C-alpha cells in the first residue's frame, strides 16, 4: 500500500524518535551503572571520602559527561576540593 509523502514522513519520524529514546535509555542505564561502580570502588578502596554534597556533584558531573552528545574537554583543577 502506498502512503502519501506526509504520512510516510510522519511514520519515519516516529520510528526515529522511538529508536532515539531506546538508545538514550540504554545510555542512561549504562551511565548510572558506571557512576554507581565508581562511587563504590572509591569508597571500598579508601581513595577519597565524599560527603553527600560532593557525592551529588560528582554524580552530576559524571552523568553529564557519560550521557552527553559532545566530546568532553579536560579541565585541570588547580585548587582544593574544599
Secondary structure, DSSP 4 states (H G I P E B T S, - for coil): -PPPHHHHHHHHHHHHHHHHHHHHHHHHHHHHHHHHHHHHHHHHTTS----HHHHHHHHHHHHHHHH-SSPP------S---
